[in-house]
């Protein structure tokens, strides 16, 4: 099961936001929250807000409403560029420079790890490995028996 949270038109540049989002991609939810909470960048506040929203979305999606946050992880996290506000900055000698104030959109997808299936498949793999192992025969015991047969035949 997975859930998605999206925040649009955040007033930071996409490049600055990607630095923060790259820190949490693929991590467990609890670890990602602590990383975002203690990161000193301003973009981490809005990224933490979106991550908390994604966690809330997956809890609302579940029928029982009880999802263990230890089994959740950040499946996907990406930043897209948003609209640019174009402003004019006065420059010397009557000129004007254009200032582009960038915005971005954050998308975070949170999913649940399949631990139960993983443990069952590991157990099956170990059982099949035991079945396919060749049986060890003790060659030392069979050699003297063969030698005694030759002696008795002559």
C-alpha positions in Angstrom: 0.0 0.0 0.0 1.2 3.5 -0.8 0.1 7.1 -0.5 1.1 10.3 -2.1 1.4 13.9 -0.9 2.0 16.9 -3.2 2.8 20.5 -2.3 2.8 23.0 -5.2 4.1 26.5 -5.7 6.7 26.5 -2.9 8.7 29.7 -3.0 12.2 28.1 -3.2 14.2 27.2 -6.2 14.0 23.6 -7.4 17.7 23.3 -7.1 17.8 24.1 -3.4 14.9 21.8 -2.7 16.4 18.9 -4.6 19.4 19.0 -2.2 17.1 18.4 0.7 14.9 15.8 -1.0 17.9 13.7 -2.1 18.7 13.2 1.6 15.5 11.3 2.3 14.9 9.3 -0.8 14.6 5.5 0.0 15.0 6.0 3.7 12.6 4.8 6.5 10.0 7.4 7.5 11.2 7.8 11.0 14.8 8.4 9.9 13.6 10.8 7.1 11.6 12.8 9.6 14.6 13.2 11.9 16.9 14.1 9.0 14.4 16.8 7.8 13.8 18.1 11.3 17.5 18.7 12.0 18.6 19.9 8.6 19.5 23.6 8.7 18.2 24.4 5.2 15.0 26.4 4.9 13.6 24.0 2.3 13.6 21.2 4.9 10.6 22.7 6.7 8.2 22.4 3.7 9.7 19.0 2.8 8.9 17.8 6.4 5.4 19.1 6.1 4.8 17.1 2.8 6.3 14.0 4.3 4.0 14.2 7.4 1.1 14.7 5.0 2.0 11.5 3.1 2.2 9.6 6.3 -1.2 10.9 7.3 -2.6 9.9 3.9 -1.5 6.3 4.2 -3.0 6.1 7.7 -6.3 7.4 6.3 -6.2 5.0 3.4 -5.8 2.0 5.7 -9.2 0.6 6.8 -8.1 0.0 10.4 -6.2 3.3 10.6 -3.3 1.6 12.2 -0.1 1.6 10.2 3.2 1.0 11.9 5.5 3.8 10.9 8.5 1.5 11.4 7.4 -0.4 8.2 6.9 2.8 6.1 9.6 4.1 3.8 10.0 6.9 1.2 9.4 5.1 -2.0 9.7 8.1 -4.3 10.5 11.8 -3.7 11.0 14.3 -6.5 10.9 18.0 -7.2 9.5 19.6 -10.3 10.0 23.2 -11.3 6.9 25.5 -10.8 5.9 28.8 -12.2 8.4 31.7 -12.3 7.4 35.2 -11.1 9.2 37.7 -13.3 10.2 40.9 -11.6 12.2 43.9 -12.8 15.2 45.3 -10.9 16.4 48.8 -11.7 20.0 48.9 -13.0 22.4 51.7 -13.7 22.0 54.1 -16.5 18.3 53.7 -16.9 18.4 50.0 -17.6 16.5 47.2 -16.0 17.5 43.6 -15.1 15.0 40.8 -15.0 14.7 38.8 -11.8 13.1 35.3 -12.0 11.7 34.2 -8.7 11.4 30.4 -9.0 9.0 28.0 -7.4 8.7 24.3 -7.2 6.4 21.3 -6.6 7.3 18.5 -4.2 5.9 15.0 -4.6 6.6 12.4 -1.9 5.2 8.8 -2.2 5.3 6.7 1.0 4.9 2.9 0.9 4.8 0.0 3.3 7.6 -2.5 3.3 6.5 -6.1 2.7 8.3 -7.7 5.6 5.9 -10.7 6.1 6.3 -11.8 2.5 10.1 -11.4 2.7 10.4 -13.6 5.8 8.2 -16.3 4.2 10.2 -16.3 1.0 13.5 -16.5 3.0 12.1 -19.5 4.9 11.1 -21.2 1.6 14.5 -20.5 0.2 16.3 -22.1 3.1 14.0 -25.2 3.0 14.7 -25.7 -0.8 18.4 -25.2 -0.2 18.4 -28.0 2.4 16.5 -30.4 0.0 18.8 -29.7 -2.9 22.1 -30.3 -1.0 23.8 -33.6 -2.1 24.1 -36.1 0.7 27.7 -36.5 1.8 29.1 -40.1 1.7 32.1 -41.0 3.7 34.6 -42.3 1.1 37.0 -43.6 3.8 34.5 -46.2 4.9 33.7 -47.5 1.4 37.4 -47.9 0.4 38.4 -50.4 3.0 35.3 -52.4 2.3 36.3 -52.6 -1.4 39.8 -53.7 -0.5 38.5 -56.5 1.7 36.4 -57.8 -1.1 39.4 -58.1 -3.4 41.3 -60.0 -0.8 38.6 -62.4 -0.2 38.1 -63.2 -3.8 41.6 -64.3 -4.4 
